[in-house]
Amino acid sequence: MAGRRVVVTGMGAITPLGDGVDTFWSKLVESVSGVGLVQQFDTDGFSVRIGAECNEFDPARYLDPKGLKRIDRFTQFALAASKEAVESSGLDFAKYDSDRVCVIYGSGIGGMNELEEQHTRLITKGPTRVSAFTIPKLMINAAAANISIEYGLTGVSLAVATACASATNAMGEAFRFVRNGFADVALTGGSEAALTPLSLAAFASMKALSSRHDAPEQASRPFDRDRDGFVLGEGCATLIFEELEHAKKRGAPILAEVFGYGASSDAGHITQPAEDGVGAAKAMCAALTDANLNPEDLDYINAHGTGTPLGDKAESVAIRRVFGETADKLVVSSTKSAIGHLLGASGAVELVASINAIRNSTIPPTLNLDNPGEGCDLDFCPNTARDRAVRTALSSSFGFGGHDACLVVSRFDG
């Protein structure tokens, strides 16, 4: 669709591989796993004890002690990643019209840590001991709101919650806002810190999680024959989307160009993907059409690839449905194999990986892919990163409820 050109001028990330975009990327291409036995709480009695935690994250490096008490962990992640993104972009918001800067941010669950902590306090200490900060800390829009407050941004501020597609939907809407002239700059992405006792127990009860306790680092194995579910993770990424001329005028670093966005709904089962991949395929096609690209123009797909038996096969079917014979020329990988499933934050971290694949001519690997599963017959870049020129990449996210969202990014050529 014609409109203003939108570029990425800054990125920040907090992931199970460490803090910062550079740390995340270097460990990702070195095939390091961020998955292990859960350390943040006692998992005695849990049927699943594996997770991908951000154990290196120290909020005191980013926030003052008073501020820390007023925001949940998922908002702490969002502010930390946003600080890196803003600093790397060189933006000084005091020099620009704050009404022209929007914040559109995703989270599938929001302040789960606060919800569990305050419910425990309610039961053990009574209703008068529940914190007055409970609601402001747990609400899903807390990340978007606090980013706006931190930088004094008075443009549109929105929170998007579409389960595991949240960040990609948020970034897609941010792309549209900038492209269509409603904003010049957007802080966008997603954050999730739902690796908590209740979440872990609930996903385990759904039989959605891997229980490979003997080798946790091998538990997340998208597209592999022996996959047995996803690994619950936590993390965040913020990206700066900016109108091209606005970015050029201030001499901003241009990391990539956002080309297209597509979204759809399976309108089927509340948790299971459509086995024929129709919904996912529609979102991919919509993103390519929006970018004015043909299937053969794509080089790399950062797949949703969670490691669930149904989901991986359905996604493989969807890719073949869209790309046909061209699918065999594509390289596809799932970075969830290294960092687990970050739920509503996944798409943001995966877009960072896609942009770095373009910038570094390197495909990040799909770890633990030893024997491709039935129907998973694409080039999934198993176990080791691959040197390959990448001009255009597609990042896909598919969430519970049948939410499908895809973004296309490309090398910026001026």
C-alpha positions in Angstrom: 0.0 0.0 0.0 1.4 3.4 -0.9 2.2 5.8 1.8 5.2 7.3 3.7 8.2 5.1 4.0 8.9 3.8 7.5 12.4 2.8 8.8 13.7 1.3 12.0 16.1 3.7 13.8 16.6 2.0 17.2 16.2 -1.3 19.0 16.5 -2.5 22.5 16.0 -6.0 24.1 15.9 -7.9 27.3 16.1 -11.6 26.7 17.0 -14.9 28.4 20.3 -14.7 26.5 21.1 -11.4 28.3 20.4 -7.7 28.3 20.9 -5.7 25.1 20.5 -6.3 21.4 24.2 -7.0 20.9 24.3 -9.7 23.6 21.1 -11.3 22.4 22.4 -11.4 18.8 25.9 -12.7 19.5 24.7 -15.5 21.7 21.9 -16.4 19.3 24.2 -16.9 16.4 26.6 -18.8 18.6 23.8 -21.3 19.3 23.7 -20.6 23.0 20.5 -21.7 24.8 18.8 -19.5 27.4 16.7 -22.4 28.6 17.2 -24.0 32.0 15.5 -25.2 35.2 13.5 -22.4 36.7 15.4 -20.4 39.4 13.0 -17.6 40.3 10.7 -19.7 42.4 10.4 -23.1 44.0 9.1 -25.6 41.4 8.8 -28.5 43.8 5.6 -30.4 42.9 5.4 -28.8 39.4 5.0 -31.2 36.5 7.1 -28.8 34.4 10.2 -27.1 35.9 11.8 -25.7 32.7 11.8 -22.0 31.7 13.7 -19.3 29.8 14.4 -16.6 32.4 16.0 -13.2 32.1 18.4 -14.0 35.0 20.9 -11.3 34.1 18.3 -8.5 34.2 18.9 -6.0 37.1 16.2 -3.4 37.1 18.2 -1.1 39.3 20.5 -0.5 36.3 17.6 1.2 34.5 15.2 2.5 37.2 15.3 4.3 40.5 14.3 2.3 43.6 11.1 4.4 44.1 10.0 3.7 40.5 10.7 0.0 40.8 8.1 -0.4 43.5 5.4 1.0 41.3 5.8 -1.2 38.2 5.6 -4.9 37.5 8.5 -6.8 36.0 7.0 -6.7 32.5 6.9 -2.9 32.6 10.5 -2.9 34.0 11.5 -4.9 30.9 9.7 -2.4 28.6 11.3 0.7 30.1 14.8 -0.9 30.0 14.4 -2.0 26.4 13.0 1.4 25.5 15.9 3.2 27.0 18.3 1.2 24.9 16.2 1.7 21.8 15.9 5.5 22.3 19.6 5.9 23.1 20.7 3.9 20.0 18.4 5.9 17.8 19.8 9.2 19.0 16.4 10.7 19.6 16.0 13.7 21.8 12.3 14.1 22.3 12.7 17.6 23.6 13.5 18.7 20.0 10.3 17.3 18.5 6.6 17.7 18.7 5.6 15.1 21.3 2.1 14.9 19.8 3.7 13.3 16.7 5.3 10.5 18.7 3.1 7.5 19.5 3.6 4.4 21.7 1.9 1.2 20.6 3.0 -1.8 22.7 1.9 -5.4 23.1 1.6 -7.8 26.0 -0.4 -11.0 26.1 -0.8 -11.2 29.9 0.6 -8.1 31.6 1.4 -7.9 35.3 1.1 -11.5 36.3 3.8 -11.2 39.0 1.8 -8.5 40.7 -1.5 -10.4 40.4 -0.1 -13.5 42.1 1.7 -11.5 44.8 -1.3 -9.5 45.7 -3.7 -12.5 45.6 -1.4 -14.3 48.1 -1.4 -11.2 50.3 -5.2 -11.0 50.2 -5.5 -14.7 51.3 -2.7 -14.6 53.9 -3.0 -11.1 55.3 -6.5 -9.9 54.4 -8.0 -7.3 52.1 -6.6 -4.2 53.8 -3.0 -5.3 53.0 -3.5 -5.4 49.3 -1.3 -2.8 47.6 -2.8 0.4 46.3 -0.5 -0.1 43.2 -2.0 -3.4 42.3 -4.2 -2.3 39.4 -1.7 0.2 37.9 1.0 -2.5 38.0 -1.0 -5.4 36.5 -3.0 -3.7 33.8 -1.8 -4.6 30.3 -1.5 -1.0 29.2 1.0 -0.3 32.0 4.0 -0.8 29.7 2.7 1.6 27.0 1.6 4.2 29.6 4.8 4.2 31.5 6.9 4.6 28.3 4.8 7.6 27.4 5.2 9.0 30.9 8.9 8.4 30.9 9.5 10.4 27.7 6.6 12.9 28.0 5.1 11.5 24.7 1.6 12.9 24.2 0.7 11.2 20.9 -1.5 8.1 20.7 -0.7 5.5 23.4 -2.1 2.1 22.9 -1.8 -1.4 24.3 -2.4 -4.5 22.1 -3.3 -7.8 23.6 -3.7 -10.7 21.1 -1.9 -13.4 23.0 1.3 -14.5 21.3 0.7 -12.2 18.4 0.5 -9.1 20.6 3.9 -7.6 19.8 3.6 -8.2 16.0 0.1 -6.7 15.9 1.3 -3.7 18.0 4.3 -3.1 15.6 2.0 -3.5 12.6 -0.4 -0.9 13.9 2.6 1.4 14.7 3.8 0.9 11.1 0.4 2.0 9.8 0.3 5.0 12.1 3.6 6.3 10.8 3.0 5.3 7.2 -0.4 7.0 7.1 0.8 10.2 8.6 -0.7 10.0 12.1 2.8 10.0 13.7 6.4 10.6 12.7 7.9 8.3 15.3 6.6 5.2 17.1 8.0 3.4 20.1 6.7 -0.1 19.6 7.2 -3.8 20.5 6.2 -6.0 23.3 7.0 -7.2 26.8 6.1 -10.3 28.9 7.1 -11.5 32.4 4.6 -14.3 32.8 7.1 -17.0 33.9 5.3 -17.2 37.3 4.0 -20.2 39.4 0.4 -19.8 38.2 1.3 -19.4 34.5 3.8 -22.3 34.6 1.2 -24.5 36.3 -1.6 -23.5 34.0 0.3 -24.0 30.7 1.5 -27.3 32.1 -2.1 -28.4 32.8 -2.8 -27.6 29.2 -0.1 -30.1 28.2 1.4 -27.2 26.2 4.9 -27.3 27.7 8.0 -29.4 27.2 9.0 -31.6 30.2 12.5 -32.5 29.1 14.0 -32.0 32.5 17.0 -34.2 31.9 18.3 -31.7 29.3 16.5 -28.4 29.6 18.7 -26.7 27.0 17.3 -29.3 24.5 13.7 -28.8 25.5 12.8 -26.2 23.0 13.0 -28.0 19.6 10.8 -26.4 17.0 10.0 -28.6 13.9 11.9 -31.6 15.4 10.3 -35.0 15.4 10.7 -35.3 19.2 9.3 -31.9 20.1 6.9 -32.1 23.1 5.7 -28.5 23.6 7.1 -25.1 24.1 9.3 -23.6 26.8 7.8 -20.7 28.7 10.0 -17.6 28.6 10.1 -14.0 29.4 11.6 -10.9 27.8 11.0 -7.8 25.8 12.0 -5.7 22.8 11.4 -2.1 21.8 11.9 -0.8 18.3 11.8 2.8 17.0 9.7 3.1 13.8 10.3 6.5 12.1 9.2 8.2 8.9 12.1 8.2 6.5 12.4 11.9 5.9 12.1 12.6 9.6 14.9 10.1 10.2 17.1 11.5 7.5 16.7 15.1 8.6 18.1 14.3 12.0 20.9 12.0 10.7 19.4 8.9 12.4 21.0 5.5 12.0 18.7 3.5 9.7 18.7 -0.2 10.5 16.1 -1.5 8.1 12.9 -0.6 6.4 9.4 -1.8 7.3 7.7 -2.9 4.1 4.5 -4.6 4.9 2.0 -5.9 7.6 -0.6 -8.5 7.4 -3.1 -9.9 9.9 -6.0 -12.4 10.0 -8.0 -14.6 12.3 -8.4 -18.4 12.1 -11.9 -18.0 13.7 -11.6 -21.6 14.8 -10.4 -23.2 18.0 -9.5 -21.0 21.0 -6.0 -22.6 21.4 -5.3 -24.9 18.5 -4.2 -23.6 15.1 -6.0 -24.4 11.9 -4.3 -27.6 10.7 -4.5 -26.5 7.0 -2.7 -23.3 7.9 -5.2 -21.1 6.1 -5.3 -18.3 8.6 -1.5 -18.1 8.9 -1.2 -18.2 5.1 -3.7 -15.3 4.8 -1.6 -13.1 7.1 1.6 -13.9 5.2 -0.1 -13.2 1.9 -1.5 -9.9 3.3 2.0 -8.8 4.5 3.6 -9.6 1.1 0.8 -7.8 -0.8 1.1 -4.8 1.5 4.8 -4.7 0.8 4.2 -5.1 -2.9 6.4 -8.2 -3.0 6.1 -11.6 -4.7 6.9 -14.8 -2.8 10.2 -15.2 -4.6 11.3 -11.8 -3.3 11.6 -13.1 0.2 14.9 -14.6 1.6 14.2 -15.5 5.2 11.3 -16.3 7.5 11.6 -16.0 11.3 8.9 -18.6 12.1 6.6 -18.6 15.0 7.9 -22.1 15.6 7.0 -22.9 19.2 7.8 -26.6 19.3 4.3 -27.8 19.7 3.3 -30.8 17.6 0.2 -29.2 15.9 1.6 -25.6 15.6 4.8 -26.4 13.8 3.2 -28.7 11.3 0.4 -26.1 10.6 3.0 -23.4 10.1 5.0 -25.5 7.7 1.8 -26.2 5.7 1.0 -22.5 5.7 4.5 -21.6 4.3 4.1 -24.1 1.5 0.6 -22.9 0.8 1.9 -19.3 0.3 5.3 -19.9 -1.3 4.8 -23.1 -3.3 8.0 -24.2 -5.0 9.7 -21.0 -3.8 9.5 -22.4 -0.3 12.4 -24.7 -1.0 14.6 -21.7 -1.7 13.8 -20.0 1.6 15.6 -20.3 4.8 13.3 -20.6 7.8 14.3 -20.6 11.5 12.8 -20.4 14.9 14.7 -18.4 17.5 12.3 -19.7 20.2 14.6 -22.7 20.2 17.2 -20.5 22.0 15.0 -18.2 24.1 11.8 -20.1 24.6 8.3 -18.6 24.0 8.0 -15.1 25.2 4.3 -15.1 24.6 3.1 -11.5 23.8 6.7 -10.2 23.5 7.8 -12.9 21.0 7.2 -11.0 17.8 9.2 -7.9 18.9 12.3 -9.9 19.9 12.0 -12.0 16.7 11.8 -8.8 14.5 15.0 -7.7 16.2 16.5 -11.0 15.1 15.2 -10.6 11.6 16.6 -7.2 11.3 20.0 -8.4 12.5 19.9 -11.3 10.0 19.6 -8.6 7.3 22.3 -6.4 8.7 24.8 -9.2 9.4 24.0 -11.5 6.4 23.5 -14.3 8.9 20.6 -16.7 9.5 20.1 -17.5 13.2 19.8 -21.3 13.8 16.9 -23.5 14.9 18.5 -25.3 17.9 17.8 -28.9 18.7 16.6 -29.8 15.2 18.0 -33.2 14.8 15.3 -35.0 12.9 12.6 -33.0 11.2 9.1 -33.9 12.1 6.4 -35.2 9.8 5.3 -32.3 7.5 8.2 -30.1 8.6 10.1 -30.3 5.3 11.6 -26.9 4.8 15.1 -25.6 5.3 15.0 -24.7 9.0 18.7 -23.9 9.4 19.3 -26.6 12.0 21.6 -26.0 15.0 24.2 -23.7 13.4 23.9 -20.1 12.1 24.5 -19.7 8.4 26.2 -17.0 6.4 23.7 -15.9 3.8 22.8 -12.5 2.3 19.3 -11.5 3.4 17.6 -8.6 1.7 14.0 -9.2 2.8 12.6 -11.1 5.8 9.2 -12.0 7.2 8.5 -12.4 10.9 5.4 -14.4 11.9 3.4 -14.6 15.1 0.3 -16.7 15.8 -1.6 -16.5 19.0 -4.2 -18.3 21.1 -7.6 -17.2 19.8 -6.5 -17.6 16.2 -4.7 -14.3 15.9 -2.3 -14.3 13.0 0.2 -11.4 12.3 3.2 -11.0 10.0 5.7 -8.2 9.3 8.0 -7.8 6.3 11.3 -5.9 6.8 14.0 -5.2 4.2 17.5 -3.8 3.9 17.4 0.0 3.5 19.0 1.1 0.2 18.3 4.8 0.4 
